[in-house]
Amino acid sequence: MWARIRATQLQAGRGLAVFMFAANALGAAMAVMLFAPFAPLIQVVGWGIATALVAAGVALRRLRSHHREDGYARLADIRSTVWEGAALAALWSVPWLLIGAVPAGTIAGFGLVLAILMTGAAYAMAPLMLATMAFLGGITVAAASALTLVGAYAAAGGAACFALLLGAICASRAKSLVALRAAEIALEERDETVSLLLREFEETDADWLWETDTARRVIKASPRFALACGLDPVTIDGMPFLQVLAGPAWESGNFAAGLRLLAEKLKARESFRDVRLPVTVAGVERWWELSASPRFDDRGQFCGFRGVGSDVTEQRASADKINRMARYDTLTGLPNRLHVNETLARAMAEADRWGGRCAFMMIDLDRFKAVNDTLGHPIGDRLLSRVSERLGQLMGKGEMCGRLGGDEFAVVVTDANDPNIVEALARRIIETLSQPYEVDQHTLYIGASVGLAVAPRDGRTAEMLIRSADLALYRSKDKGGGVFHAYEPQLHVRAEERRVLEMALRKALEKNEMHLAYQPVVDADSGRLTGFEALLRWESPEFGNVSPAKFIPLAEEARLIGPIGEWVMRTACLEAARWPDDIRVAVNVSPDQLQNPGFVTTVTSALAGSGLSAGRLELEVTESVFMHEGLGAIKTLERVLDLGIRLSLDDFGTGYSSLGYLSRTRFSSIKIDRSFVQAAAKGVREAVAIISAVVALAKSLGMATTAEGVETEAEHRMIQDFGCTKVQGYYFGRPLPVEEARELANRRMQAAA
């Protein structure tokens, strides 16, 4: 109790520390003004500054006190405050040395300042009585001595009586505060005990009281405590408290960490709260939470512990469930991103400690999006569960797999000192995940791409290593998937180049760095110009002429294809409006544009703004559009076709070819990729067969065919023999600047006239 009272005294002193500093600083300022006319100014001001600094130091020392009102403090903490009062008293005693050199009125004024300061200290600092008494006593001795030396005996006596009166007030106030705090503590303990005793009679409550003697043996065992232990009160009385808690493990010495912590607290005779430990009761493991404080008798002698215990098994189970939900994926049951990151961080710390290596793999499923889009998310979710099962079966000792989100998984290898073992695991993952899956009577074929990074070579932190593995995975996807790629420093350089390129691309439209080139499309038989394909070009001051194969995918990933595509549509329509009425313009459209609900509005706005008729605009789409059926791309195409706009299927046969696409959509033409044209020119039988089949299919469906990449007269004659209706390629014209394309279109019109 005394330790808690002392803590309250220190807390009270801390609460008034700023007030006492202000009082000392103000009093010192007033004293300086009083003595300045009669003493050297430097000495007087120096004394005032010194007094203020010491007062500030005392205030800071009080404010830095860590004791709380409900905490504990040592007697030494209280005794150390004496030096604070003594230091201030010594400084305030210095001006009395000038008593013979200054007028009596100045001394009277200084005495009044001290009287006010001493009264304030006696009232405000009463909780720290030792410090206050040292302050009052030191000043009184100095004042009485100085007054006696100059013969002012009555004044000296008055000062002593005044100090004694203040001391009595301070002692009385301090005693009252101590008594009040002691009563509060006793009342708190009584309320706590009564509350716990009342709960002893509630069958649904799991709290109980316990008490030990100096030898840490159970005494006064309550029925509730005995019931919780599975013993009777008679048996439990006198048993070592730790033995009761340890149960069957007492003989083996195989104690839980919580029990060891409790033993240390009991041995050190320290208070403790909320110590959790497992306890076996009737063969069933329960979790208890214990709190207690040491007990002392009237002479301050330790006489044991008194505390309270609770059964928190259900709360712990709930906490474990919440913790699992926070660290495990609900769909697959694998560790989630948070758990994977924590495991990776621990693996890297261990590797750094022992000079070893650990590895991190990022896994992305190939063609999984096609399953989700065509068969729906429920099938996709079940497929992810099958993937997680296969991954879990591949994991050995020191290996952990988890799901990062979507169709991305990860593997942490804690021991990666042998790179051959890690690479073999990556190959097994790809091979295993690429085997067919049977899900709800569907046979599904997907694959996997893996990016591999090894610490500390490829990253000193978990974030850096994940970034390196991500770059390696991106490289694997670039190669077409189904492979693994280890991180290389060049990947980071390329990623940085890509980032800088993306930043430049974001401003390319604003800076007018983009323009359109127009490649002629001619009739295969007559060579007559029928239209142009608008091709986007980017000429960057920083990067020069950037290939569309490089910046178009970047624009799609960075979600810039929308504004760029809208600009291409408006620019192409405005230019085509200047051509003869029978010349069409073809504009390429990406799947991302068709997913935008405002795409149809963009097209109609471009036609209306340019005055171009809908029949002269042709949109070219690739087969990848049909992998986004679930996102509404087909519905968007249908709305565009209803406007009278023509639709062309570009690069047919190079992607996800299906005759169903042609039957469901009203295409006006099919474009044969240049790779088939060039292969057929070299006599490749497969290419010849594909072109023949595409031409026959188009004729049967009433569609035109356009052969791309025709570069020689021989290729042109071959295309004519196949029966293609239109031709596009360098043989007839490269992509032309806008002025040359306009001149070519209008020259044909003038020649016809």
Summary of the structure (lengths in Angstrom):
residues: 753
radius of gyration: 44.7
end to end distance: 114.7
largest distance: 137.9
contacts: 2357
relative contact order: 0.04
helix: 57%
strand: 18%
